[in-house]
Amino acid sequence: MAIDLRAPGDPFLGFWREYHMSTLTTPRPDGTPHVVAVGVTYDPEGGEKGIARVITNKHSRKVANVLAAGPGGARVAVCQVDKGRWSTLEGVATIRTEPEVVADAVERYAARYGRTPTPNPDRVVIEITLTRAMGRA
């Protein structure tokens, strides 16, 4: 079921505020999918259709995959499932390294997951400018 990212509705928003682990799918340089478990936050107010953020280490495979796609970013998807409820957010990922962007993403992560990650000087943000959403929340 398609979701209107400009007016996603309370059940959809609520589902993305609950504690759920997600998966992030990035394209490897050879085009095959790389899928890993992540914590993700969804900001429906960011950008034209919203932004999803994943905090991670700058040396991770997922970061390398996004960087390998070039300056335009990589087409990616984040998904979460809870019994019969599910949601996928799709968009274009870029890597953000600015300290204020990383700090904001860490705060959002702490609010959703109830814990602040330990400091990491190699932390970056995979920022996903959303283009599409689907699901059943």
ROLUM-222985 format. One record per residue (C-alpha): x, y, z. Coordinates in steps of 0.02 Angstrom, whole numbers. Example, Ala and Ser with C-alpha at 12.3 -4.5 7.8 and 13.67 -1.06 7.14 Angstrom:
<rec u="615" v="-225" w="390"/>
<rec u="684" v="-53" w="357"/>
END
This chain:
<rec u="0" v="0" w="0"/>
<rec u="73" v="168" w="-53"/>
<rec u="91" v="304" w="78"/>
<rec u="79" v="489" w="40"/>
<rec u="240" v="558" w="113"/>
<rec u="164" v="734" w="119"/>
<rec u="22" v="670" w="231"/>
<rec u="73" v="499" w="297"/>
<rec u="-57" v="486" w="436"/>
<rec u="-44" v="455" w="622"/>
<rec u="-32" v="263" w="618"/>
<rec u="115" v="272" w="497"/>
<rec u="202" v="408" w="597"/>
<rec u="173" v="313" w="758"/>
<rec u="247" v="155" w="685"/>
<rec u="407" v="249" w="642"/>
<rec u="419" v="319" w="820"/>
<rec u="407" v="148" w="904"/>
<rec u="563" v="48" w="947"/>
<rec u="595" v="-65" w="797"/>
<rec u="756" v="-118" w="717"/>
<rec u="759" v="-97" w="530"/>
<rec u="855" v="-154" w="379"/>
<rec u="949" v="-40" w="259"/>
<rec u="975" v="-99" w="82"/>
<rec u="1115" v="-16" w="-18"/>
<rec u="1181" v="-63" w="-190"/>
<rec u="1356" v="-137" w="-197"/>
<rec u="1467" v="-74" w="-337"/>
<rec u="1422" v="-231" w="-437"/>
<rec u="1236" v="-191" w="-418"/>
<rec u="1192" v="-329" w="-295"/>
<rec u="1098" v="-281" w="-137"/>
<rec u="1186" v="-265" w="31"/>
<rec u="1061" v="-280" w="175"/>
<rec u="1106" v="-245" w="356"/>
<rec u="1013" v="-216" w="519"/>
<rec u="1012" v="-35" w="576"/>
<rec u="925" v="88" w="688"/>
<rec u="839" v="222" w="583"/>
<rec u="745" v="381" w="619"/>
<rec u="611" v="459" w="510"/>
<rec u="587" v="647" w="499"/>
<rec u="426" v="684" w="404"/>
<rec u="463" v="871" w="412"/>
<rec u="634" v="860" w="329"/>
<rec u="651" v="899" w="145"/>
<rec u="507" v="896" w="23"/>
<rec u="447" v="721" w="70"/>
<rec u="544" v="683" w="228"/>
<rec u="714" v="617" w="278"/>
<rec u="771" v="455" w="357"/>
<rec u="937" v="447" w="449"/>
<rec u="1053" v="306" w="497"/>
<rec u="1204" v="338" w="608"/>
<rec u="1354" v="227" w="575"/>
<rec u="1542" v="214" w="565"/>
<rec u="1623" v="299" w="415"/>
<rec u="1720" v="138" w="380"/>
<rec u="1564" v="29" w="361"/>
<rec u="1520" v="-64" w="201"/>
<rec u="1354" v="29" w="190"/>
<rec u="1445" v="197" w="187"/>
<rec u="1566" v="131" w="55"/>
<rec u="1418" v="76" w="-51"/>
<rec u="1335" v="247" w="-41"/>
<rec u="1499" v="336" w="-82"/>
<rec u="1532" v="219" w="-229"/>
<rec u="1369" v="277" w="-309"/>
<rec u="1446" v="448" w="-337"/>
<rec u="1400" v="626" w="-287"/>
<rec u="1217" v="604" w="-335"/>
<rec u="1195" v="473" w="-199"/>
<rec u="1131" v="294" w="-198"/>
<rec u="954" v="229" w="-214"/>
<rec u="918" v="139" w="-50"/>
<rec u="777" v="72" w="56"/>
<rec u="747" v="55" w="242"/>
<rec u="617" v="-68" w="305"/>
<rec u="542" v="-118" w="471"/>
<rec u="421" v="-257" w="516"/>
<rec u="316" v="-295" w="669"/>
<rec u="203" v="-446" w="647"/>
<rec u="77" v="-391" w="515"/>
<rec u="135" v="-211" w="514"/>
<rec u="273" v="-160" w="397"/>
<rec u="344" v="-9" w="309"/>
<rec u="475" v="31" w="178"/>
<rec u="548" v="203" w="148"/>
<rec u="641" v="228" w="-16"/>
<rec u="753" v="371" w="-69"/>
<rec u="924" v="436" w="-114"/>
<rec u="1061" v="418" w="16"/>
<rec u="1209" v="531" w="41"/>
<rec u="1341" v="535" w="177"/>
<rec u="1342" v="682" w="298"/>
<rec u="1492" v="717" w="408"/>
<rec u="1457" v="891" w="478"/>
<rec u="1466" v="886" w="669"/>
<rec u="1298" v="973" w="691"/>
<rec u="1213" v="850" w="571"/>
<rec u="1290" v="701" w="661"/>
<rec u="1240" v="772" w="832"/>
<rec u="1061" v="799" w="773"/>
<rec u="1051" v="621" w="706"/>
<rec u="1119" v="552" w="870"/>
<rec u="986" v="650" w="968"/>
<rec u="849" v="582" w="855"/>
<rec u="916" v="405" w="877"/>
<rec u="919" v="427" w="1067"/>
<rec u="739" v="489" w="1066"/>
<rec u="678" v="340" w="965"/>
<rec u="782" v="202" w="1042"/>
<rec u="794" v="264" w="1223"/>
<rec u="983" v="266" w="1232"/>
<rec u="1122" v="381" w="1177"/>
<rec u="1258" v="292" w="1079"/>
<rec u="1435" v="301" w="1147"/>
<rec u="1539" v="439" w="1070"/>
<rec u="1624" v="390" w="908"/>
<rec u="1740" v="510" w="814"/>
<rec u="1712" v="405" w="656"/>
<rec u="1522" v="423" w="661"/>
<rec u="1434" v="486" w="504"/>
<rec u="1254" v="496" w="448"/>
<rec u="1177" v="408" w="302"/>
<rec u="1044" v="536" w="258"/>
<rec u="905" v="473" w="145"/>
<rec u="800" v="601" w="51"/>
<rec u="637" v="507" w="34"/>
<rec u="549" v="479" w="-130"/>
<rec u="424" v="342" w="-89"/>
<rec u="346" v="247" w="54"/>
<rec u="236" v="97" w="70"/>
<rec u="171" v="-11" w="208"/>
<rec u="32" v="-64" w="323"/>
<rec u="44" v="13" w="495"/>
END
